[in-house]
Amino acid sequence: MNRRILVCRWDPYILAALRDEGAEVALLFDTFEAAHFHVDEEVLKTLPYVFRINSFDDMDELGQVATQLKTDGWIPDQVVSLSEFSQFGAGYLAQVLGCAEPTLEMALKTRDKRAMKLAVRAAGVSCTDFVSLRTSEVAEGVRRTTAELGFPVVVKPAAGLGTLGTSWVHTEEQLSTLLEELGSDGVEHFMMAERPVSGDEFHVDAIWVDGVCKALGIMRYIRPRLAIETAGVSNGSVLLPREEWAELYADVEDMHQRVNEALGIRDGITHLEFFKAPDERRIHFSEIASRFAGGGITQTYRALGEDLRIAWIKSVVDPERPAPYADGEPNRYVGWINLAPATEGKIVAEPSQADIDAFDFVLETVRQHGVGDVYGEPHPSAWCLFLIYGADSLEQFEQRGQELEKVLNDAFRTEPTTP
């Protein structure tokens, strides 16, 4: 019998990959995705089960989905969550349907960054100091932040996504104002203040099967995420060849195993971030997500043979499959950058493929948005045009990225959209 997979989130790329590998796939997605994603009704007709729910946080709805599947005798071999916001729902479904993972405990520790850091720190992993904040206790939160961290601090949602909702706060007054404004809707909001960590920022993307690492790569962000000011400048990362960075790979693999044990991660794909000063060996854990990375990260792995998401899907369908990329790591630096308009609005012009092809070091073009699309505020996670390219060194990779930005970003044009 084909392996049965229950997928939480609409993602046509993943759905196609699962079916190409012979899996029988059921899909669960929410009203936000239905309203904001281009859900293909023709694709939905080909699936044995499709469930549209109001929210992945609605346990009553999720329970009804589980009961329907049980009634029909369609019990999944695995539940997979493709987004931050379906983690708890996937954990609940896995528990009531009898799947080993993901667990609710893992969902908590990978969604709530406070629970994550407490668990990781208890496992002996160096990580950033933080203070938990509540919008119903502004004065106490400001007092503790001042006493335990000082200023400036980085303030972020306890269960946020990427850099969204994250900001630098430099004074007690700024922190008070921020928390008061967040709490003005009368709803309790949980935030956290972190002591900033200096150094370069890296991310680690890995595939796990029964606690064993099947693939792992370390990439360095061109610029730390919180230092990026707009979507189309210095926004990307580069894959570090293992043979040139052997010591870092050894340290990271040891740290990652301890993090996984602390959080209960045994299967799936992960995206972990850490900081490291150039003149220090010590690494500082930042955070981890039990999902695949965004941006052009997974596409970069095509330089090794296939998209990292495809390698992960193959391990989901056949856990006994040999580790991917067995032929070795790339012998040069490959990575990606995001090019984008400088202003929001409807895109009326963009770099042509001929413009891009003039740079012979570009390996692939991935367009997330194009002419005719409405492009929102150009924050660091507003993806538009990924260029995957190669270089012989870190320095050359950064120089080539700057050259691409200088020449091609000017080709974008937007016009205001009517209210």
MARTORLO-961500 format. One line per field, with one value per residue (C-alpha): residue in one letter; residue number from 1; x, y, z. Coordinates in steps of 0.02 Angstrom, whole numbers, plus 32768, in hexadecimal, padded with zeros to 4 digits. Last residue first. Layout:
code	A, ... .
pos	NUM, ... .
east	X, ... .
north	Y, ... .
up	Z, ... .
// end
This chain:
code	P, T, T, P, E, T, R, F, A, D, N, L, V, K, E, L, E, Q, G, R, Q, E, F, Q, E, L, S, D, A, G, Y, I, L, F, L, C, W, A, S, P, H, P, E, G, Y, V, D, G, V, G, H, Q, R, V, T, E, L, V, F, D, F, A, D, I, D, A, Q, S, P, E, A, V, I, K, G, E, T, A, P, A, L, N, I, W, G, V, Y, R, N, P, E, G, D, A, Y, P, A, P, R, E, P, D, V, V, S, K, I, W, A, I, R, L, D, E, G, L, A, R, Y, T, Q, T, I, G, G, G, A, F, R, S, A, I, E, S, F, H, I, R, R, E, D, P, A, K, F, F, E, L, H, T, I, G, D, R, I, G, L, A, E, N, V, R, Q, H, M, D, E, V, D, A, Y, L, E, A, W, E, E, R, P, L, L, V, S, G, N, S, V, G, A, T, E, I, A, L, R, P, R, I, Y, R, M, I, G, L, A, K, C, V, G, D, V, W, I, A, D, V, H, F, E, D, G, S, V, P, R, E, A, M, M, F, H, E, V, G, D, S, G, L, E, E, L, L, T, S, L, Q, E, E, T, H, V, W, S, T, G, L, T, G, L, G, A, A, P, K, V, V, V, P, F, G, L, E, A, T, T, R, R, V, G, E, A, V, E, S, T, R, L, S, V, F, D, T, C, S, V, G, A, A, R, V, A, L, K, M, A, R, K, D, R, T, K, L, A, M, E, L, T, P, E, A, C, G, L, V, Q, A, L, Y, G, A, G, F, Q, S, F, E, S, L, S, V, V, Q, D, P, I, W, G, D, T, K, L, Q, T, A, V, Q, G, L, E, D, M, D, D, F, S, N, I, R, F, V, Y, P, L, T, K, L, V, E, E, D, V, H, F, H, A, A, E, F, T, D, F, L, L, A, V, E, A, G, E, D, R, L, A, A, L, I, Y, P, D, W, R, C, V, L, I, R, R, N, M .
pos	419, 418, 417, 416, 415, 414, 413, 412, 411, 410, 409, 408, 407, 406, 405, 404, 403, 402, 401, 400, 399, 398, 397, 396, 395, 394, 393, 392, 391, 390, 389, 388, 387, 386, 385, 384, 383, 382, 381, 380, 379, 378, 377, 376, 375, 374, 373, 372, 371, 370, 369, 368, 367, 366, 365, 364, 363, 362, 361, 360, 359, 358, 357, 356, 355, 354, 353, 352, 351, 350, 349, 348, 347, 346, 345, 344, 343, 342, 341, 340, 339, 338, 337, 336, 335, 334, 333, 332, 331, 330, 329, 328, 327, 326, 325, 324, 323, 322, 321, 320, 319, 318, 317, 316, 315, 314, 313, 312, 311, 310, 309, 308, 307, 306, 305, 304, 303, 302, 301, 300, 299, 298, 297, 296, 295, 294, 293, 292, 291, 290, 289, 288, 287, 286, 285, 284, 283, 282, 281, 280, 279, 278, 277, 276, 275, 274, 273, 272, 271, 270, 269, 268, 267, 266, 265, 264, 263, 262, 261, 260, 259, 258, 257, 256, 255, 254, 253, 252, 251, 250, 249, 248, 247, 246, 245, 244, 243, 242, 241, 240, 239, 238, 237, 236, 235, 234, 233, 232, 231, 230, 229, 228, 227, 226, 225, 224, 223, 222, 221, 220, 219, 218, 217, 216, 215, 214, 213, 212, 211, 210, 209, 208, 207, 206, 205, 204, 203, 202, 201, 200, 199, 198, 197, 196, 195, 194, 193, 192, 191, 190, 189, 188, 187, 186, 185, 184, 183, 182, 181, 180, 179, 178, 177, 176, 175, 174, 173, 172, 171, 170, 169, 168, 167, 166, 165, 164, 163, 162, 161, 160, 159, 158, 157, 156, 155, 154, 153, 152, 151, 150, 149, 148, 147, 146, 145, 144, 143, 142, 141, 140, 139, 138, 137, 136, 135, 134, 133, 132, 131, 130, 129, 128, 127, 126, 125, 124, 123, 122, 121, 120, 119, 118, 117, 116, 115, 114, 113, 112, 111, 110, 109, 108, 107, 106, 105, 104, 103, 102, 101, 100, 99, 98, 97, 96, 95, 94, 93, 92, 91, 90, 89, 88, 87, 86, 85, 84, 83, 82, 81, 80, 79, 78, 77, 76, 75, 74, 73, 72, 71, 70, 69, 68, 67, 66, 65, 64, 63, 62, 61, 60, 59, 58, 57, 56, 55, 54, 53, 52, 51, 50, 49, 48, 47, 46, 45, 44, 43, 42, 41, 40, 39, 38, 37, 36, 35, 34, 33, 32, 31, 30, 29, 28, 27, 26, 25, 24, 23, 22, 21, 20, 19, 18, 17, 16, 15, 14, 13, 12, 11, 10, 9, 8, 7, 6, 5, 4, 3, 2, 1 .
east	7E82, 7ED1, 7F7E, 8016, 808F, 8128, 81C5, 8253, 82E4, 834C, 835C, 83BC, 845F, 848B, 843E, 849A, 853F, 8525, 8504, 85A1, 8609, 85BB, 85DF, 868F, 86B7, 866E, 86DA, 86D4, 8626, 857C, 84CD, 8415, 83B1, 830D, 828E, 8200, 8204, 81C5, 8222, 8297, 8209, 81DB, 8126, 80B4, 80CA, 802B, 8048, 8034, 80EA, 8139, 813C, 8196, 8208, 8292, 8328, 83B2, 846E, 84A9, 8567, 8552, 8509, 84BF, 843A, 83E6, 83C4, 8389, 8314, 82C7, 82D6, 822B, 81A8, 80F3, 80F1, 8056, 8085, 810B, 81AE, 8265, 8237, 8287, 8322, 833A, 83E4, 841B, 84A9, 8537, 85EB, 8661, 868A, 85D5, 85C0, 85D2, 858F, 851A, 84B0, 8418, 8420, 83E7, 832B, 82F0, 8276, 8218, 8189, 81C9, 827F, 824F, 81F1, 828F, 82FB, 8273, 8270, 832E, 831D, 8382, 8431, 84B2, 8493, 83DB, 8406, 83F5, 833B, 8325, 836C, 831B, 82AD, 8257, 829B, 824C, 81EB, 8211, 8252, 82EC, 832C, 83C7, 844F, 84F4, 8593, 863D, 86D3, 86F9, 8751, 86C5, 863E, 85B8, 84FB, 847B, 83E1, 838C, 8318, 82DA, 8296, 823F, 825C, 82A6, 8287, 825E, 8293, 8327, 835C, 8357, 83BC, 8440, 844D, 8459, 84E9, 8552, 852B, 8555, 85FF, 8631, 85F3, 8653, 86F4, 86DF, 86C3, 872F, 8704, 864D, 862F, 85CB, 8523, 8503, 8476, 83FD, 83C0, 8451, 83D7, 832F, 82BB, 82E8, 8344, 83A0, 83FA, 837A, 839D, 8458, 84AC, 84E5, 849A, 8511, 84D8, 84F9, 84BD, 847C, 8439, 83FB, 8414, 83D9, 8355, 82D8, 82EE, 832D, 834A, 83B0, 83BB, 8435, 8431, 84BB, 84C8, 8570, 85A5, 8553, 84C6, 843B, 83EC, 833D, 8292, 81FE, 8148, 80A3, 8007, 7F6B, 7ED6, 7E87, 7EAF, 7F20, 7F99, 800D, 800D, 8035, 80C2, 8115, 8100, 814D, 81DF, 81FF, 81FC, 8275, 82F0, 8343, 82C6, 82F4, 8263, 8213, 815E, 8191, 8249, 822A, 817F, 8141, 8118, 8162, 814B, 81ED, 824F, 830A, 835F, 83C3, 83C7, 83DF, 83C9, 839B, 8370, 832C, 82CD, 8287, 8247, 81FD, 81A0, 8160, 8120, 80CA, 806D, 7FD3, 803C, 80A3, 8160, 81DA, 828E, 831B, 83D1, 8412, 8449, 84D9, 84A3, 84B2, 8412, 83BB, 83E0, 8387, 82EC, 82DF, 8304, 8278, 81F8, 821A, 821A, 816A, 8154, 81DF, 81C9, 810B, 8106, 8184, 8116, 807D, 80D5, 80FB, 8108, 80DC, 8039, 7FA2, 7F19, 7EF4, 7FAC, 7FD8, 7F40, 7F72, 8026, 7FED, 7F7A, 8005, 807D, 8000, 8036, 80EE, 80D2, 80E5, 80A2, 80AF, 8043, 8083, 8044, 7F97, 7EF9, 7E71, 7DF4, 7D5F, 7D29, 7DDD, 7DEF, 7D4B, 7D7B, 7E21, 7DCC, 7D4C, 7DD7, 7E2D, 7D8F, 7D7A, 7E32, 7E2B, 7EE1, 7EF8, 7E6F, 7DCF, 7DD8, 7DDA, 7DF4, 7E28, 7E28, 7E4A, 7EAB, 7E95, 7E07, 7E77, 7EEE, 7E61, 7E2E, 7ED8, 7EF1, 7F46, 7F6F, 7F25, 7E6E, 7E78, 7F18, 7EC4, 7E2B, 7E90, 7EE1, 7EDB, 7F11, 7F11, 7F9C, 7FBA, 8076, 80C4, 815F, 8112, 807E, 80EB, 8146, 80A4, 805D, 8100, 8101, 8047, 8054, 7FB0, 7FCF, 7FC6, 7FED, 7FAC, 801C, 7FEC, 8076, 803E, 8000 .
north	8A14, 8A26, 89DA, 8A49, 8A21, 89B4, 89AA, 892E, 893C, 899F, 8901, 88AF, 890E, 893D, 88A2, 882C, 8884, 887F, 87C5, 87AB, 8804, 879D, 86F9, 8733, 8754, 86AE, 8654, 85FF, 863C, 85F7, 8635, 861A, 86B6, 86CB, 874C, 878B, 8759, 87D2, 8787, 881C, 889D, 88E4, 8915, 88BC, 8889, 887F, 880A, 8844, 882C, 87A8, 875C, 86C2, 86B5, 8634, 864D, 85CB, 85B6, 866A, 866C, 869A, 8744, 8781, 86FB, 876D, 87F9, 8779, 8730, 87DC, 8843, 8886, 8902, 892B, 88E4, 8924, 897E, 897F, 89DB, 89A8, 891E, 8875, 8808, 8779, 8727, 8673, 85FC, 8597, 8596, 8518, 8460, 8430, 83A7, 82EE, 8264, 822B, 82C7, 826E, 81ED, 8140, 811D, 80BA, 8143, 812F, 81AA, 8226, 8210, 8235, 82CF, 830E, 82FC, 8356, 83E5, 83F3, 8415, 839A, 8371, 83D0, 8474, 8450, 8471, 852B, 850F, 84E6, 858D, 8601, 8657, 85E6, 8555, 84AB, 8486, 845D, 850C, 8533, 85C8, 862E, 85B6, 860C, 85C1, 85C1, 85B8, 8670, 86EC, 86F5, 8707, 8681, 868C, 8602, 85D3, 852A, 84F1, 843F, 83B2, 831A, 8297, 828C, 8336, 832B, 83DC, 83B4, 831F, 8388, 8413, 8397, 834D, 83FB, 842D, 8397, 83B3, 846B, 844C, 83CD, 843B, 84D0, 846B, 8428, 84D3, 84C3, 840C, 8429, 84AC, 853D, 8560, 861A, 8689, 870D, 87C0, 8838, 88B4, 8887, 8876, 8915, 8941, 889F, 88AB, 883E, 87AF, 87B1, 87DD, 8766, 86DB, 8649, 859C, 84F7, 8455, 83B4, 8313, 826C, 8295, 8205, 821D, 81A7, 81FF, 82B2, 8330, 83CD, 8487, 84ED, 85AB, 8627, 86D7, 872D, 877F, 87DB, 8799, 880E, 87F0, 87B3, 87F9, 8785, 879A, 874F, 87AF, 87B2, 87FA, 88A2, 88EA, 896C, 88E5, 88F9, 89B6, 89A7, 892C, 899D, 8A3A, 89EA, 89A7, 8A4F, 8AA5, 8A27, 8A4E, 8A05, 898A, 8930, 88DC, 8835, 882B, 87C4, 8794, 86DA, 86A4, 86CA, 8661, 86C9, 8765, 87C8, 884D, 8862, 88C1, 8962, 8972, 8918, 885D, 8827, 88C9, 892D, 889A, 886F, 8920, 892E, 888B, 88BD, 8964, 8914, 8889, 886A, 8873, 87E1, 87D3, 8742, 8779, 8734, 86FD, 86BB, 8607, 8595, 84DF, 8482, 841C, 848E, 851E, 84C2, 84A3, 8555, 8599, 8537, 855B, 8615, 8604, 85BE, 8561, 84E0, 84B2, 84B0, 8448, 83CE, 83B7, 839F, 8312, 830D, 827C, 81CD, 81C1, 817C, 81E5, 8246, 8270, 8296, 8308, 8369, 837D, 83B5, 8437, 8475, 848A, 84D4, 8588, 8572, 8522, 847E, 8406, 834D, 82C2, 8211, 8161, 81A9, 814B, 8141, 80C9, 8133, 814D, 8170, 81F5, 8246, 8241, 8296, 8321, 8338, 8345, 83C9, 8430, 8425, 8447, 84EE, 8526, 84EF, 856C, 857D, 84D3, 8494, 83D7, 837B, 82BE, 8242, 82C5, 82DE, 835B, 83CC, 83DF, 841F, 849A, 84EC, 8554, 85F7, 862C, 86C1, 8698, 85D9, 85E5, 8654, 85E2, 854A, 84B3, 83F6, 8381, 82C4, 8271, 81BF, 81B7, 8176, 81E2, 8250, 8264, 82A9, 831E, 8360, 8385, 83D7, 844D, 846E, 84AD, 84BE, 849E, 8408, 836D, 82C2, 823D, 8189, 8116, 80AE, 8000 .
up	7F72, 7EC6, 7EB5, 7EA6, 7E19, 7E20, 7DB8, 7DC6, 7D4B, 7DC9, 7E33, 7DA4, 7D95, 7E48, 7E95, 7E20, 7E40, 7EFC, 7EF2, 7E8B, 7F0E, 7F9A, 7F41, 7F14, 7FCB, 8001, 7F82, 7ED7, 7EAA, 7E7B, 7E5A, 7E87, 7E60, 7EBE, 7E85, 7EF6, 7FAD, 8031, 80C5, 80E1, 80D6, 802C, 8058, 7FE0, 7F2A, 7EC1, 7E2E, 7D7A, 7D4D, 7DBA, 7E67, 7EAA, 7E13, 7E22, 7DAE, 7DAA, 7D99, 7D92, 7D76, 7CBE, 7CE6, 7C42, 7C5D, 7CDC, 7C60, 7BE0, 7C63, 7C73, 7D12, 7D47, 7D0C, 7D3C, 7DED, 7E48, 7EE8, 7F6D, 7F5B, 7F47, 7ECE, 7EF0, 7EDA, 7F54, 7F5B, 7F50, 7F74, 7F2D, 7F68, 7F17, 7F1F, 7F3C, 7FBF, 7F9C, 7F2F, 7FB8, 7F9F, 7FE5, 8072, 803F, 803E, 80D5, 810B, 8065, 804E, 80D0, 8099, 7FE5, 801F, 8076, 7FDA, 7F79, 7FF7, 7FEC, 7F31, 7ECB, 7E8B, 7EEF, 7E92, 7EB1, 7F67, 7F47, 7F2A, 7FE3, 8018, 7F9A, 801B, 8098, 80FC, 8114, 81B2, 8267, 828C, 82F3, 8357, 8385, 83BD, 83E2, 8398, 83EC, 8376, 8382, 830D, 828B, 8312, 8305, 8303, 82EE, 8289, 8275, 81E7, 81FC, 818F, 81D5, 8259, 8307, 8358, 8411, 843E, 84AF, 8445, 83A8, 83F8, 8433, 8384, 8338, 83AB, 8378, 82BF, 82D3, 8321, 829D, 820E, 8254, 825C, 81AB, 815B, 80BE, 809E, 80CB, 8045, 8090, 803D, 8023, 8061, 8026, 803E, 8026, 7FD4, 7F85, 801B, 8078, 8118, 813E, 81E6, 823E, 81C6, 81DE, 8137, 80AF, 8117, 812D, 80F9, 8150, 8100, 8149, 80FC, 813F, 81F8, 8265, 82EB, 829A, 81F2, 81F1, 8164, 8183, 8162, 81C9, 81CA, 81EB, 8234, 8240, 82E2, 8370, 83DE, 8416, 84C2, 84A3, 84D2, 84C6, 849A, 84D3, 84A1, 8510, 84B1, 84DB, 8430, 8481, 84B7, 8424, 843A, 84F3, 84D1, 844F, 84B7, 8551, 84EA, 849A, 8544, 8590, 8504, 8469, 8420, 837F, 8328, 82FF, 82C3, 822D, 8239, 821E, 825D, 830C, 83A3, 8430, 83C5, 83B6, 8412, 83F2, 847D, 848D, 8520, 85C6, 85D3, 8684, 86DE, 864C, 8605, 86B0, 86CD, 861E, 8636, 86E1, 869F, 8609, 8661, 85F4, 8556, 8595, 8585, 859D, 85B5, 854B, 854A, 84A4, 8493, 84C5, 84C5, 856B, 855B, 85D8, 8561, 84D5, 853E, 857E, 84D0, 847E, 8505, 84EC, 842E, 8430, 838B, 8390, 8447, 843F, 839F, 83E9, 8482, 8412, 83BA, 8300, 82FB, 8337, 82D7, 8333, 82E2, 8382, 839E, 82EA, 82DB, 8377, 833C, 828F, 82DB, 834C, 82BA, 823E, 8259, 823A, 8191, 8133, 81B6, 8191, 81D8, 81BA, 819A, 8184, 81B9, 8134, 8183, 8151, 8204, 8238, 81B1, 81E3, 829B, 8277, 8216, 82A1, 8321, 82B8, 82B3, 8370, 838D, 8331, 8329, 8274, 824B, 81E7, 8195, 80E2, 80DA, 803B, 8034, 7FA6, 7F42, 7E86, 7E98, 7F00, 7E6E, 7E00, 7E88, 7E83, 7F21, 7EF2, 7FA4, 8001, 801F, 8025, 808A, 810B, 810D, 8140, 80EE, 8104, 807A, 8065, 8001, 7FC6, 7FA8, 7F07, 7F00, 7E7A, 7EEF, 7F79, 7F02, 7EB8, 7F65, 7F99, 7F04, 7F10, 7FC4, 8023, 80DB, 8150, 80EA, 811F, 80D2, 80A9, 806C, 7FD8, 8000 .
// end
